[in-house]
């Protein structure tokens, strides 16, 4: 994927508006890019709203530079030059019915004001004219930005009935920008929280990822609980989180929040591991429950494996000084080791304040690659060439030889083969790790 240049993206967004205007159509920046700009943030992408219909948009920019994937909803994607990305250009529209609680059944074209009032939240309902540098605000979004308020446009229940995912987006915006949720908007989320279950799990998971990797993730989690959304999204936490907004939080939930507060930057698997560690700590059963959770949310295989890796090795990383180096080394050479150290440190700081073992693991993790994970001295092919009969003992022999190598008891391939031969002759349990008889 080509790298997006923010300046080129902005220039392209101005150019799109100018070309539509030159063709005789009203055109404005719309939605999140306006909000971010007014907050002093650099927009990640730009959307344009216009009076031009989809066929007219394609005529202005040419069919080779446009994609009509969203044409049924009045949206045409305009492709920019290298580094500028692409822009969704949408005809001003009103939505006609949301029978599936996700997308409009039909749309009809209208003017900018009607387009604004069908959007989700006031802070997302503003337009900006980049040619005249002025905000066009029909919904009070500028005032709500100043007040730090996430407020639904019009009737909150009606907005959420149209698209249930908006309830999750309300939480994400409030958390990300550290805004308050308008009381009526919050009450509507609490009244309709169970209805978020009709939203596709892919859309739910995408919202969860975005809010949980954000630095304000603790506020997002607290709002998910307070709004009543958390038990619907993660029913595994039902016995952990407060049952009602006014209920006293359990000690386990307070611990979970404290660990979350201790995280700085964190990927989604790391945050998920912290969230579920108290609820899914019951050995094999917890592993099965985690697998079901990941399957239900359609998380990636990598997300599932890293979350499981963190939970499985929490004890090891917090007792690292008492673990034989070969055992610890096998953990530290795995892809999620850096996150495991972050996870272990955050847990240890909250549970007992003892982070010395985690620090030891971090020091080992920082070793040069040739020390942390030197190439094995021998392989199964070497065992076969040495005349050792092929069988299940191969894995055990190679593991014992690898352990001796990591403990610096052997340094060369001939020493490794000599040890392997003794292990094969006397049995894996019949020789010490240094090759001596037990």
C-alpha positions as CSV (number, residue, x, y, z in Angstrom):
1,X,0.0,0.0,0.0
2,X,1.4,3.4,-1.0
3,X,2.3,5.8,1.8
4,X,-0.1,8.7,2.2
5,X,1.4,12.1,2.2
6,X,-0.9,14.4,4.4
7,X,0.0,17.5,2.5
8,X,-0.7,15.9,-0.9
9,X,-3.9,14.4,0.5
10,X,-5.0,17.9,1.6
11,X,-4.0,19.5,-1.8
12,X,-6.0,16.8,-3.6
13,X,-9.0,17.4,-1.4
14,X,-8.9,21.1,-2.2
15,X,-8.5,20.2,-5.9
16,X,-11.6,17.9,-5.9
17,X,-13.8,20.7,-4.4
18,X,-12.4,23.3,-6.9
19,X,-13.1,21.0,-9.9
20,X,-16.7,20.4,-8.8
21,X,-17.2,24.1,-8.3
22,X,-15.7,24.9,-11.7
23,X,-18.2,22.4,-13.2
24,X,-21.0,24.4,-11.6
25,X,-21.7,22.1,-8.5
26,X,-21.8,23.0,-4.8
27,X,-19.1,21.1,-3.0
28,X,-17.7,21.1,0.6
29,X,-15.5,19.0,2.8
30,X,-17.7,16.9,5.1
31,X,-17.6,14.9,8.3
32,X,-14.6,13.8,10.3
33,X,-12.0,15.8,8.4
34,X,-13.9,19.0,9.3
35,X,-14.1,17.9,13.0
36,X,-10.4,17.1,13.1
37,X,-9.3,20.3,11.5
38,X,-11.3,22.4,14.0
39,X,-9.7,20.4,16.8
40,X,-6.3,21.2,15.5
41,X,-5.6,17.7,14.3
42,X,-4.3,16.7,10.9
43,X,-7.2,14.8,9.1
44,X,-6.3,11.2,8.2
45,X,-8.6,11.4,5.2
46,X,-11.1,13.7,3.5
47,X,-14.7,13.3,2.3
48,X,-16.4,15.7,0.0
49,X,-20.2,16.3,-0.2
50,X,-21.6,17.8,-3.4
51,X,-24.8,18.6,-5.3
52,X,-23.5,16.7,-8.3
53,X,-25.1,13.3,-8.8
54,X,-22.9,10.1,-9.2
55,X,-22.9,10.2,-13.0
56,X,-22.0,13.9,-12.9
57,X,-19.2,13.2,-10.5
58,X,-17.8,10.6,-12.9
59,X,-18.1,13.0,-15.8
60,X,-16.2,15.6,-14.0
61,X,-13.3,13.4,-13.0
62,X,-13.4,10.7,-15.7
63,X,-14.3,7.1,-15.4
64,X,-10.7,5.9,-15.3
65,X,-10.1,8.0,-12.2
66,X,-13.3,7.0,-10.3
67,X,-14.8,3.9,-8.7
68,X,-18.6,3.5,-8.6
69,X,-18.6,0.9,-5.7
70,X,-20.9,3.0,-3.5
71,X,-23.0,4.6,-6.3
72,X,-26.2,3.1,-5.0
73,X,-25.8,5.3,-1.9
74,X,-24.7,8.3,-3.9
75,X,-20.9,7.8,-3.3
76,X,-18.2,7.8,-5.9
77,X,-14.5,7.3,-5.1
78,X,-12.1,9.6,-6.8
79,X,-8.6,8.4,-7.2
80,X,-5.8,10.8,-6.5
81,X,-2.2,11.1,-7.7
82,X,0.5,9.1,-6.0
83,X,0.7,9.8,-2.3
84,X,-2.6,11.7,-2.2
85,X,-4.8,8.7,-1.6
86,X,-8.5,8.7,-2.6
87,X,-11.5,10.6,-1.7
88,X,-15.2,9.6,-1.3
89,X,-17.4,12.1,-3.1
90,X,-21.0,11.8,-2.0
91,X,-24.0,13.5,-3.3
92,X,-26.0,15.5,-0.7
93,X,-28.6,13.0,0.3
94,X,-31.4,12.0,2.7
95,X,-31.7,8.4,3.8
96,X,-35.1,6.6,3.4
97,X,-35.5,3.8,5.9
98,X,-33.1,1.5,7.7
99,X,-34.8,-1.9,7.9
100,X,-31.6,-3.8,8.8
101,X,-30.3,-1.3,11.3
102,X,-27.1,-0.8,9.3
103,X,-27.6,1.0,6.0
104,X,-30.3,3.0,4.3
105,X,-32.8,1.1,2.2
106,X,-32.8,3.9,-0.3
107,X,-31.4,7.4,-0.7
108,X,-32.7,10.5,-2.3
109,X,-30.7,13.6,-3.2
110,X,-31.2,16.9,-1.4
111,X,-29.3,20.0,-0.3
112,X,-26.5,20.4,2.2
113,X,-28.7,21.2,5.2
114,X,-30.8,18.1,4.8
115,X,-27.7,16.1,4.3
116,X,-26.3,17.4,7.6
117,X,-29.3,16.5,9.7
118,X,-29.3,12.8,8.6
119,X,-25.7,12.4,9.9
120,X,-24.9,10.8,13.3
121,X,-23.3,13.3,15.7
122,X,-23.1,17.1,15.6
123,X,-19.3,17.1,15.7
124,X,-19.4,15.0,12.5
125,X,-22.2,16.9,10.8
126,X,-20.3,20.0,9.8
127,X,-19.1,21.1,6.4
128,X,-16.0,23.2,5.4
129,X,-15.4,25.3,2.4
130,X,-11.7,25.0,1.7
131,X,-11.8,27.6,-1.0
132,X,-13.3,30.3,1.2
133,X,-11.9,28.9,4.5
134,X,-15.3,28.9,6.3
135,X,-17.3,26.4,8.3
136,X,-20.8,25.5,7.3
137,X,-22.7,24.3,10.4
138,X,-26.4,23.5,10.4
139,X,-26.3,21.3,13.5
140,X,-24.4,23.1,16.3
141,X,-21.3,21.1,15.9
142,X,-18.9,24.0,16.5
143,X,-20.5,24.7,19.9
144,X,-20.4,21.0,20.9
145,X,-16.7,20.9,20.0
146,X,-16.1,23.9,22.2
147,X,-18.1,22.2,25.0
148,X,-16.4,18.9,24.5
149,X,-19.7,17.1,23.9
150,X,-20.7,14.1,21.8
151,X,-24.4,14.7,20.9
152,X,-26.6,12.9,18.4
153,X,-28.2,15.0,15.7
154,X,-31.9,15.2,16.4
155,X,-33.5,12.3,18.3
156,X,-30.8,10.0,19.5
157,X,-33.0,6.9,19.5
158,X,-33.9,7.6,15.9
159,X,-30.2,8.0,14.9
160,X,-29.4,4.7,16.7
161,X,-32.3,2.9,15.1
162,X,-30.9,3.8,11.7
163,X,-27.5,2.4,12.4
164,X,-26.9,0.5,15.7
165,X,-23.1,0.8,15.3
166,X,-23.5,4.5,16.1
167,X,-23.8,3.6,19.8
168,X,-20.3,2.2,19.7
169,X,-19.1,5.2,17.7
170,X,-20.6,7.5,20.4
171,X,-18.4,5.8,23.0
172,X,-15.3,5.9,20.8
173,X,-15.6,9.6,20.0
174,X,-16.2,10.5,23.6
175,X,-13.2,8.4,24.7
176,X,-10.8,9.4,21.9
177,X,-11.4,13.1,22.3
178,X,-12.0,12.9,26.1
179,X,-15.5,14.5,25.6
180,X,-18.6,14.0,27.6
181,X,-21.6,12.1,26.2
182,X,-24.7,14.2,26.0
183,X,-27.2,12.9,28.7
184,X,-29.9,12.2,26.1
185,X,-27.5,10.5,23.8
186,X,-26.1,8.4,26.7
187,X,-29.6,7.5,27.9
188,X,-30.5,6.3,24.3
189,X,-27.5,4.1,24.2
190,X,-28.4,2.6,27.6
191,X,-32.0,2.0,26.4
192,X,-30.9,0.3,23.2
193,X,-27.5,-1.3,24.0
194,X,-28.7,-4.9,23.5
195,X,-29.6,-4.0,19.9
196,X,-26.0,-3.6,18.9
197,X,-26.0,-7.4,18.5
198,X,-27.6,-7.0,15.1
199,X,-24.5,-5.3,13.8
200,X,-22.0,-7.5,11.9
201,X,-19.2,-8.7,14.1
202,X,-16.7,-7.3,11.6
203,X,-17.9,-3.8,12.1
204,X,-18.1,-4.3,15.9
205,X,-14.5,-5.7,16.0
206,X,-13.2,-2.8,13.9
207,X,-14.7,-0.3,16.4
208,X,-13.3,-2.2,19.4
209,X,-9.8,-2.3,17.9
210,X,-9.9,1.5,17.3
211,X,-11.0,2.4,20.8
212,X,-8.8,-0.2,22.6
213,X,-5.5,0.8,21.0
214,X,-6.2,4.5,21.6
215,X,-4.3,6.0,24.5
216,X,-7.7,6.8,26.1
217,X,-8.6,3.1,26.2
218,X,-9.5,3.1,29.9
219,X,-12.2,5.8,29.4
220,X,-13.5,3.8,26.4
221,X,-13.8,0.6,28.6
222,X,-15.5,2.5,31.4
223,X,-18.0,4.1,29.0
224,X,-18.7,0.7,27.4
225,X,-19.6,-0.6,30.9
226,X,-21.6,2.5,31.9
227,X,-23.5,2.5,28.6
228,X,-24.5,-1.2,28.9
229,X,-22.6,-2.1,25.8
230,X,-19.9,-4.2,27.3
231,X,-22.0,-7.2,28.4
232,X,-23.3,-7.4,24.8
233,X,-19.9,-7.2,23.2
234,X,-17.9,-9.3,25.7
235,X,-20.4,-11.5,27.6
236,X,-17.4,-13.3,29.1
237,X,-16.9,-10.3,31.3
238,X,-20.5,-10.3,32.7
239,X,-19.5,-11.6,36.1
240,X,-16.6,-9.1,36.3
241,X,-18.0,-5.7,35.3
242,X,-20.5,-3.8,37.3
243,X,-24.0,-5.1,36.6
244,X,-25.5,-1.6,36.5
245,X,-24.0,1.9,36.1
246,X,-24.4,2.6,39.8
247,X,-23.2,-0.8,41.0
248,X,-20.0,-1.1,43.0
249,X,-17.1,-2.4,40.8
250,X,-15.7,-5.7,41.9
251,X,-12.1,-5.9,43.1
252,X,-11.2,-7.9,40.0
253,X,-12.6,-5.2,37.7
254,X,-10.7,-2.5,39.6
255,X,-7.6,-4.5,39.2
256,X,-8.3,-4.9,35.4
257,X,-8.7,-1.1,35.0
258,X,-5.6,-0.4,37.0
259,X,-3.5,-2.7,34.8
260,X,-5.0,-1.0,31.7
261,X,-4.0,2.4,33.1
262,X,-0.4,1.1,33.4
263,X,-0.2,0.4,29.6
264,X,1.3,3.1,27.4
265,X,1.3,2.1,23.8
266,X,-0.4,-1.2,23.3
267,X,-1.7,-3.3,20.4
268,X,-5.2,-4.9,20.4
269,X,-4.1,-8.4,21.6
270,X,-2.3,-6.9,24.6
271,X,-5.4,-4.9,25.7
272,X,-7.7,-7.8,25.1
273,X,-5.5,-10.0,27.2
274,X,-5.7,-7.5,30.1
275,X,-9.5,-7.3,29.7
276,X,-10.1,-11.0,29.9
277,X,-7.3,-12.2,32.2
278,X,-9.5,-12.3,35.3
279,X,-12.5,-13.9,33.5
280,X,-10.5,-16.5,31.5
281,X,-7.8,-17.5,33.9
282,X,-9.1,-21.1,34.4
283,X,-6.5,-23.1,32.6
284,X,-7.8,-25.3,29.7
285,X,-11.3,-23.9,30.2
286,X,-10.0,-20.4,29.9
287,X,-8.2,-21.3,26.7
288,X,-11.4,-22.8,25.2
289,X,-13.4,-19.7,26.2
290,X,-10.8,-17.4,24.6
291,X,-11.0,-19.4,21.4
292,X,-14.8,-19.1,21.4
293,X,-14.5,-15.3,22.0
294,X,-12.0,-14.8,19.2
295,X,-14.1,-16.9,16.8
296,X,-17.3,-15.0,17.7
297,X,-15.6,-11.6,17.1
298,X,-13.9,-13.0,13.9
299,X,-10.5,-11.9,15.2
300,X,-7.5,-12.8,13.1
301,X,-5.5,-15.9,13.8
302,X,-2.6,-13.7,14.8
303,X,-4.7,-11.7,17.3
304,X,-6.0,-15.0,18.9
305,X,-2.5,-16.5,19.1
306,X,-0.9,-13.5,20.6
307,X,-3.6,-13.0,23.2
308,X,-3.4,-16.6,24.2
309,X,0.5,-16.3,24.3
310,X,0.3,-13.4,26.7
311,X,-2.2,-15.1,29.0
312,X,-0.3,-18.4,29.0
313,X,3.1,-17.0,29.8
314,X,2.1,-14.3,32.3
315,X,3.3,-16.4,35.3
316,X,6.6,-17.2,33.5
317,X,7.4,-13.6,32.7
318,X,6.7,-12.5,36.3
319,X,8.9,-15.3,37.7
320,X,11.6,-15.1,35.0
321,X,14.6,-15.2,37.4
322,X,13.5,-18.6,38.7
323,X,13.1,-20.2,35.2
324,X,16.0,-22.1,33.5
325,X,17.3,-19.9,30.7
326,X,16.5,-22.4,27.9
327,X,12.8,-22.4,29.0
328,X,12.7,-18.6,29.2
329,X,14.6,-18.3,25.9
330,X,12.0,-20.3,24.1
331,X,9.4,-17.8,25.3
332,X,11.4,-14.7,24.5
333,X,12.2,-15.6,20.9
334,X,8.5,-15.8,20.0
335,X,6.9,-12.9,18.1
336,X,4.9,-11.5,21.0
337,X,7.7,-11.3,23.5
338,X,8.0,-7.6,23.6
339,X,4.3,-7.3,24.3
340,X,4.6,-10.0,27.0
341,X,7.2,-7.9,28.8
342,X,4.9,-4.9,28.6
343,X,2.0,-7.0,29.8
344,X,3.9,-8.6,32.6
345,X,5.3,-5.3,33.9
346,X,1.8,-3.7,33.9
347,X,0.3,-6.7,35.8
348,X,3.2,-6.9,38.3
349,X,3.1,-3.2,39.1
350,X,-0.6,-3.5,40.1
351,X,-0.6,-6.9,41.8
352,X,2.5,-6.7,44.0
353,X,4.9,-4.0,42.7
354,X,7.6,-6.6,42.1
355,X,8.9,-6.0,38.6
356,X,12.5,-7.3,39.1
357,X,11.7,-10.6,37.2
358,X,10.1,-8.8,34.3
359,X,13.1,-6.5,34.2
360,X,15.4,-9.6,34.0
361,X,13.3,-10.9,31.1
362,X,13.5,-7.5,29.4
363,X,17.3,-7.5,29.7
364,X,17.5,-11.0,28.2
365,X,15.2,-9.9,25.4
366,X,17.6,-7.1,24.6
367,X,20.5,-9.5,24.0
368,X,22.0,-9.5,20.5
369,X,20.2,-12.0,18.3
370,X,23.2,-14.4,18.2
371,X,23.0,-14.7,22.0
372,X,19.2,-14.6,22.4
373,X,18.5,-17.1,19.7
374,X,21.7,-18.7,18.2
375,X,21.1,-21.2,15.4
376,X,20.7,-24.8,16.6
377,X,24.0,-26.8,16.4
378,X,22.3,-29.9,14.9
379,X,19.1,-30.9,13.2
380,X,17.1,-34.1,12.6
381,X,19.1,-34.7,9.5
382,X,22.3,-34.7,11.5
383,X,20.8,-37.4,13.8
384,X,19.9,-39.6,10.9
385,X,23.4,-39.2,9.4
386,X,24.9,-40.2,12.8
387,X,22.9,-43.4,12.6
388,X,20.4,-42.6,15.4
389,X,17.2,-44.5,14.6
390,X,14.3,-42.2,13.6
391,X,11.6,-42.1,16.1
392,X,9.6,-40.0,18.6
393,X,12.7,-39.5,20.7
394,X,14.2,-37.2,18.1
395,X,12.2,-34.2,19.4
396,X,13.3,-34.8,23.0
397,X,16.9,-35.4,22.0
398,X,17.0,-32.1,20.0
399,X,15.4,-30.2,22.8
400,X,17.9,-31.5,25.3
401,X,20.8,-30.7,23.0
402,X,19.3,-27.2,22.4
403,X,19.0,-26.7,26.2
404,X,22.6,-27.6,26.7
405,X,23.6,-25.2,24.0
406,X,21.7,-22.3,25.5
407,X,23.1,-23.1,28.9
408,X,26.6,-22.8,27.2
409,X,27.4,-26.4,28.2
410,X,28.2,-27.2,24.5
411,X,29.4,-24.9,21.8
412,X,30.1,-26.9,18.7
413,X,28.3,-29.3,16.4
414,X,30.6,-32.3,17.3
415,X,29.8,-31.7,21.0
416,X,26.1,-31.6,20.1
417,X,26.3,-34.9,18.2
418,X,28.3,-36.5,21.0
419,X,25.6,-35.5,23.5
420,X,22.8,-36.7,21.1
421,X,24.5,-40.1,20.7
422,X,24.7,-40.5,24.5
423,X,21.1,-39.5,24.9
424,X,20.0,-42.0,22.2
425,X,22.1,-44.8,23.8
426,X,21.1,-44.3,27.4
427,X,17.6,-42.9,26.8
428,X,16.7,-39.2,27.1
429,X,16.0,-39.6,30.8
430,X,19.2,-41.6,31.3
431,X,21.7,-38.8,30.8
432,X,22.1,-35.4,32.4
433,X,21.8,-32.3,30.3
434,X,25.6,-32.0,30.2
435,X,25.8,-35.5,28.7
436,X,26.8,-37.3,31.9
437,X,25.0,-40.3,33.1
438,X,22.1,-39.6,35.4
